[in-house]
Every structure is written in structure tokens, then in C-alpha cells.
Amino acid sequence: MAGPAPPRRWRWRRLAALALLLALAPGLPAVGAGQAPRPAEQGPPVRLFTEEELARYGGEEEDQPIYMAVKGVVFDVTSGKEFYGRGAPYNALTGKDSTRGVAKMSLDPADLTHDTTGLTAEELKSLDDVFNKVYKAKYPIVGYTARRILNEDGSPNLDFQPEDQPHFDTKDEF
């Protein structure tokens, strides 16, 4: 006998996870007829993080990794514990999507958000530079924020097109 159906939001999360998996598939090499596929390289598993889940990795617990998100991409910054750990200078950036704070080089709590509305061209260029030359270059990607592909109610954002997102380039991420 089957149990009760999972809550509606969990079904949407599973659908969103499937959508993320399918988004990754185009980057896989094609296998010709009669050829055996190459084994996939093993890397850290990719996760979809809600704001609440990401908040658990803010560097407060000694035995937990330290995560932060920039442009909806979640990075494991544990190796930079002296910068991002408890009491460290940039700890305020962890456990959340701090895109605006990174763009503005700000630790003001009002700037520690994903929202890029109203940033100047100079701040957006700075964001792209830091995203590519610091975070993508130094820290492993462990997942993506749910906000990146889900609506506020948890349903999939059917209009989401990564290539249409302002100031975002997915070609090197997958």
C-alpha cells in the first residue's frame, strides 16, 4: 500500500532537479553508434539549495563546510576559512547569495542579497570579474540556488533561460 502523496512543493523540487540535470546534459559529449560512452568524471554532487538550506553553511559550525553563492552559483569556500569562517572578515557573505555585496564590495547587510537591480555598469563588471577570477577560479561549485530556476512559490520558472539572464554566462559552468 502506497503512502500519502508527497507535498506539492517536493514534487516541484524534484521536477526542478530533473530540469537542472537536463540542463547539464547538452554539455555531455555525444556517443557515436558502436562506441562505448566514456565514464563520467567524478566531482562533487550538484545540489539545488533553498535559502534555508544555504543558511546552514554560514561558517558558524566548525564541522560544517562553508558555502556562499554568487550569481546563483553555490561555492564551497571552506578552503578560505581564514577569510570566510566564524569571526573572519568576509563571514557576512556566507550562507546566502551575496551577489550584490560582491558587486559593490560591500558587507552592509542590505547589500547581502541576490538582487542586482540598480547596480552600475562598473559594479556589474566588478561582479563578473570577481565571479570568474576569484570564485570560479579558486572554489569548487557545489550547487545552485533554487531561486535561479524556481519561482517564489517553488514551482519551476518555465520562462527561465540561462542565456537570457542578465550578467550571467553559463557556458563555462557546465
Beta strands, then each sheet from edge to edge (+ up, - down):
strand 1: 47-49
strand 2: 67-70
strand 3: 73-76
strand 4: 141-145
sheet 1: 1+ 4+ 3- 2+
end
